[in-house]
Every structure is written in structure tokens, then in C-alpha cells.
Amino acid sequence: MPRRLVLMLAMVLVASMAVVQVRHESRLRFAELQGYQAERDALDTEWGKLLLEEGAWSQHRRVEAMAHSRLGMSTPEPAQVSVIHARMGATQ
């Protein structure tokens, strides 16, 4: 009987050590997951800011101002505008 008792005690000890090891590993993985989630949230925030910046840089007023200041472009006078009508189904 004492031999069975020692064997059972050893099995309980091994199982409890395995439980401790698995819990420790689980906590490490959960901390790693939280780190990845925080990084994802930071990247999502940065992406939103970049989208706003892209929208600001591509506004029509800004593009028009840059075309005028850097390239010397301006809006044509009505007399300088020609309208070309294309016929549907016409071949050239």
C-alpha cells in the first residue's frame, strides 16, 4: 500500500507542476497578445491620421493654389474655353 501511495503522490506532484507550467505559459501568451493588440490600436490610430492628412493634401483648393503658385497655371477665361461634343457610337 505505501508503494501505491508514493506513486499517487508523485503523479499528483507531476500533474500540479504541469498545471503551474501551463498557467505560467498562458499568462505569458496573454501578455504578448495584449502587446500586439496595443500595437494594432496604435497603428489604426496612425492610419486614421494619415488618411486625414491625405485628405487635407488633396483638397481642391490646395491643389489649385499649388498649380497657380508653382506651375503658373490659372483658370481660363470663358472665351478661352472650347466645348467639344462627342457623338455616341461615332467611329473615327
Secondary structure as GFF3:
##gff-version 3
##sequence-region A 1 92
A	DSSP	alpha_helix	2	57	.	.	.	ID=ss1
A	DSSP	alpha_helix	60	71	.	.	.	ID=ss2
A	DSSP	three_ten_helix	78	80	.	.	.	ID=ss3
###
